[in-house]
Amino acid sequence: MTEEISSAVDDVSERATIVSEEIAEIAAENESQTEMVSDLTRQVEQIDRKLASVMNRSV
């Protein structure tokens, strides 16, 4: 009985480690995507300012 409990605890611990690693990978991907979105937002804001500048000159 003790061996079965010990084995079950080891299995759960191993699964928890795997899940934890997968969560870390997902978090890293999300961070990378967040950085990409921030970069794109900055680029859009730059384009918006340039467009406004051009529109003001042509008016």
N, C-alpha and C positions, 0 to 999 in steps of 0.2 A: 504493500500500500504506500509506504513512504517513497519507494522508488517511482511509483506512478505519479505521485504528487510532485516529486522533484523533476521528473521528466516533463510533466505538464507545465510547471513553472518555467523550465528552460525553454520550452516551445513558445510560451507566451512572451518571454523575454526576447527571444530571437525575432518573433513577429513584430514586437514593439520596436525593436532596433530597425528593422526593415522599413516599417511605416514611418519612423522618425527620419530616416534617410530620404525616403520619398517626399516627405513634407519639406525637407530642406531643399531638395531639388526644385520642387514647385515654387518655393519661396524665392529661390535664386532666379528662376525663369520670370516670375512676376516682377522682381526688382529690375531685371533687364528690360522687360516690356515697359515698365513705368518710366525708365530712363529714355527709352526710344520715344514714347509718347511725349515726354517733356521736351526732347530735342525737336520733334516735329511741331509741337506747339510754338516753340521759340521761332522756328523757321516760318511758320504761318504768320506769326506776329510781325516778323521782319518784312515779309512780303506785303502784308497789310499796310505797314507804314510806308513802304516804297510806293505802293499803289496810290495811297492817299496823297503822297508827295507829288506824284506824276499828275494825278487828277487836279490838284490845286494849281499846278503850273499851267495846265491846259485850259483852265477856266478863266 
